[in-house]
Amino acid sequence: MQPDEALALLSKGATQIINENELREKLALGRPLRVKLGVDPTTSDIHLGHTIVLRKLRQFQDLGHQAILIIGDFTGMIGDPSGRSVTRPQLTRSEVQANAATYREQAFKILDPARTETVCNGDWFRAMSFEDVIRLNSRVTLQQMLQREDFKTRIDNQQSIRAHEIQYPIMQGWDSVMVKADVELGGTDQLFNILIGRDFQKEEGLPQQVVFLLPILEGLDGSKKMSKSLGNFVAIKEPAAEMFGKLMSISDDLMARYYGLLLGNTPPADMHPLEAKKQLAFEIVRTYHSLAAAQKTLDEWNTRFSKRDLEHADLPAFSATLGDGLVAVALVSKVYREVFNLEKSHSEVSRLIKQGSVEIDGAKIRDPKATVSLKPGQTLRLDRKHAVRVR
């Protein structure tokens, strides 16, 4: 593919490239580019938000370029402060290593292992002396670090910034020197960190990497960044039925954005939003599980909700203290939280109850203050997307 053609393909979906002329020149070099992506194993799961940059990295691979996947086993102990209003809980080395154990396996659901070089940044950071760290820190100013929007906001709000957090962009930038990156991919919140890498490469006499930024995916709540710590995520290794159910819970507006960012297309114009959402969930389950798993979850969903045959559906279990009555609004809130990891306000749950969404074995509960006693084997339907079986 000619450089202009490759640039047109790669830039599709990008939020910002610094800059396109540099990327075109690199694509014309006639060699595989070294395209860097760093991931910090601060949790054990890669979620759909991560897949946006992973899919773009795979696109580079499909054009013949080399992916450099950096597992941040060292930076992960700090945690990226980008977009954070508070300091991340600091992880131990053993916690980070445990989380990192499955990262390669998960990433290779998208990446081509034959064109992926995987490295851990602890390989070079652990070899540094304290003198090396001081010399590296001397290359940036405190004023530079405090220009970051998230740091400025925390200062304005009188929220603390720990000294180790300032090290993070310095370390990420040094990663680019160590792997000789031609391009670095990241979300829009990574601009500052990737620019530090460009500065370090220039100082080391290396060609500067191209900054390639991609959109950040909103979580299931439709407002905040997808994050496991916020509970609004879909992990790519979670069971197919859970993945399908979570995707069916998103709003119609968010569905359209997920189509664009996760599938690269738009919802079918002539399809009802509910059917379009099923198609989105089907395609994502097929991508990260299999066609058979996607078909099974779709059929199960139709059985459970479209046909309302809850008696024969394979429902998630809810462990109840049998015989003890619970107020309806408290019970439904508890099931949402414990089974589906969803936080619903009492007013929202009360509204669902009053409009007849909540049923036990098909019998509607209309009074949010009613006392409800559950029995084994009963089906509790919360809304048109969520139901459980009592055990």
Number of C-alpha atoms within 10 A of each C-alpha: 10 10 16 14 11 17 17 11 13 17 17 11 15 16 13 16 18 15 12 16 12 17 24 17 13 19 22 14 10 10 11 17 22 21 26 25 20 21 20 23 26 26 17 20 20 24 19 22 24 20 21 21 22 22 17 22 26 21 17 22 22 13 15 14 19 24 28 24 22 21 23 26 26 23 25 26 22 22 21 22 19 19 15 13 16 14 16 15 10 14 16 13 13 11 17 23 20 16 18 23 12 15 18 15 13 18 19 13 16 17 24 15 15 9 17 20 15 15 15 19 22 17 12 12 17 9 9 11 10 9 9 12 14 10 11 15 15 10 12 14 9 10 8 10 19 16 12 15 14 18 23 15 16 16 14 9 10 9 14 12 18 11 8 11 19 18 18 21 22 21 21 22 20 24 25 27 23 11 17 19 25 24 25 24 24 24 19 17 17 20 19 18 22 26 20 21 26 25 18 21 22 13 13 11 9 15 15 22 29 24 25 28 23 22 17 19 24 19 23 24 18 16 11 13 17 22 21 17 9 12 15 21 25 23 21 23 18 16 13 23 20 16 21 24 19 20 22 24 16 16 14 14 10 17 24 18 18 25 21 13 22 17 16 12 12 15 20 13 8 7 11 10 17 12 13 21 24 18 19 23 26 23 20 22 28 17 16 20 17 15 14 11 18 23 15 15 22 21 12 20 24 15 17 22 17 13 10 15 14 23 15 10 18 15 19 17 16 18 15 17 14 12 10 10 13 17 14 22 24 17 18 22 19 17 22 18 13 12 15 17 14 18 15 14 12 14 11 11 22 21 16 19 23 14 12 15 16 27 17 17 14 15 11 16 20 18 16 22 14 13 15 17 15 19 13 13 13 16 24 25 24 21 15 14 14 21 27 24 23 19 16
